[in-house]
Amino acid sequence: MLIAAQAAVALIALLHVWFLILEMFLWDRPSGRRAFGLTQEFATQSKVLAANQGLYNGFLAAGLFWGLWLGREGTHITVFFLGCVLIAGLFGGLTASRKVLWIQALPALIGLALVLLA
C-alpha cells in the first residue's frame, strides 16, 4: 500500500508541475488555449493571472515532493498538501469547470485515501 500511495502522490505532484507549465508558459499558446478552451484575446488578457495561478500549482507540487522526500516523517506534510489540492479541485469544479473535479479533486482524494491507509 505504501508504494501505491507514494506513486499516487508523485503522479499528483507531476500533474501540478504540468499545470504550472500550462498556466505560466503555455497559457496563450495553442496548446494552452486548447487545454483550457480559451480564445486568443482572453488568453492574452488573463496571462498574468494564469501565471500567478500556475505558481500556486508549483507550490502544491513542491509540497507534495517535499512530503515524499521526507518519507514516513513527511506524512503530515503530504496529507496537508493533498488536502489543499482536494479543496482547490472542489472549488475549481464548482466555480470553473466540472472537469476540474475529475482532473484535480478525484486524484487528490484517491491519493489522500492511499496515504492515510499506508
C-alpha positions as CSV (number, residue, x, y, z in Angstrom):
1,M,0.0,0.0,0.0
2,L,2.9,2.4,0.7
3,I,4.2,2.1,-2.8
4,A,0.8,2.8,-4.3
5,A,0.4,5.8,-2.0
6,Q,3.9,7.2,-3.0
7,A,3.2,6.6,-6.7
8,A,-0.2,8.4,-6.4
9,V,1.4,11.4,-4.6
10,A,4.2,11.5,-7.2
11,L,1.7,11.5,-10.1
12,I,-0.4,14.2,-8.5
13,A,2.8,16.3,-7.9
14,L,3.8,15.8,-11.6
15,L,0.3,16.7,-12.7
16,H,0.7,20.0,-10.8
17,V,4.0,20.6,-12.4
18,W,2.2,20.2,-15.8
19,F,-0.4,22.7,-14.6
20,L,2.4,25.1,-13.7
21,I,3.8,24.8,-17.2
22,L,0.4,25.2,-18.9
23,E,-0.6,28.2,-16.9
24,M,2.8,30.0,-16.7
25,F,4.3,29.3,-20.1
26,L,1.7,27.9,-22.5
27,W,-1.4,29.9,-21.5
28,D,-1.6,32.0,-24.6
29,R,0.0,29.4,-27.0
30,P,-2.2,27.0,-29.0
31,S,-1.6,24.0,-26.6
32,G,-2.6,26.1,-23.5
33,R,-5.6,27.7,-25.2
34,R,-6.8,24.3,-26.3
35,A,-6.3,22.8,-22.8
36,F,-8.5,25.5,-21.3
37,G,-10.7,26.3,-24.2
38,L,-9.6,29.9,-24.4
39,T,-9.7,32.5,-27.2
40,Q,-6.5,34.2,-28.1
41,E,-8.0,37.5,-26.8
42,F,-9.0,36.1,-23.4
43,A,-5.6,34.3,-23.0
44,T,-3.7,37.5,-23.8
45,Q,-5.8,39.5,-21.3
46,S,-5.6,36.9,-18.5
47,K,-2.0,35.8,-19.0
48,V,-0.6,37.4,-15.8
49,L,-3.4,35.9,-13.7
50,A,-2.8,32.5,-15.1
51,A,0.9,32.7,-14.4
52,N,0.1,33.5,-10.8
53,Q,-2.3,30.5,-10.6
54,G,0.5,28.4,-12.2
55,L,2.9,29.5,-9.5
56,Y,0.5,28.3,-6.8
57,N,0.2,24.9,-8.6
58,G,4.0,24.8,-8.4
59,F,3.9,25.3,-4.7
60,L,1.4,22.4,-4.3
61,A,3.8,20.2,-6.3
62,A,6.8,21.3,-4.2
63,G,4.9,20.5,-1.0
64,L,4.0,17.0,-2.3
65,F,7.6,16.3,-3.4
66,W,8.8,17.6,0.0
67,G,6.4,15.1,1.8
68,L,7.6,12.3,-0.4
69,W,11.3,13.2,0.2
70,L,10.8,13.0,4.0
71,G,9.2,9.5,3.7
72,R,7.1,8.4,6.7
73,E,8.1,11.5,8.6
74,G,6.5,13.6,5.9
75,T,3.1,12.0,6.0
76,H,1.5,15.0,7.8
77,I,3.0,17.4,5.1
78,T,1.8,15.1,2.3
79,V,-1.7,15.0,3.9
80,F,-1.8,18.7,4.2
81,F,-0.8,19.4,0.6
82,L,-3.2,16.7,-0.7
83,G,-5.9,18.4,1.3
84,C,-5.0,21.7,-0.4
85,V,-5.2,20.0,-3.8
86,L,-8.5,18.5,-3.0
87,I,-10.0,21.7,-1.8
88,A,-8.7,23.6,-4.8
89,G,-10.1,20.9,-7.1
90,L,-13.5,21.0,-5.4
91,F,-13.6,24.8,-5.6
92,G,-12.5,24.7,-9.3
93,G,-15.0,22.1,-10.1
94,L,-17.8,24.2,-8.6
95,T,-16.8,27.5,-10.0
96,A,-14.7,27.0,-13.2
97,S,-15.4,23.6,-14.8
98,R,-16.7,20.2,-13.8
99,K,-13.6,18.7,-15.5
100,V,-11.5,20.0,-12.5
101,L,-13.3,17.6,-10.2
102,W,-12.0,14.6,-12.3
103,I,-8.6,16.0,-13.1
104,Q,-7.6,17.5,-9.8
105,A,-10.1,16.6,-7.0
106,L,-10.5,12.9,-7.6
107,P,-6.8,12.1,-7.9
108,A,-6.2,14.1,-4.7
109,L,-9.0,12.2,-2.9
110,I,-7.6,8.8,-4.0
111,G,-4.1,9.9,-3.1
112,L,-5.2,11.1,0.3
113,A,-7.0,7.8,1.0
114,L,-4.0,5.8,-0.1
115,V,-1.6,7.8,2.1
116,L,-3.9,7.5,5.2
117,L,-4.3,3.7,4.6
118,A,-0.5,3.2,4.2
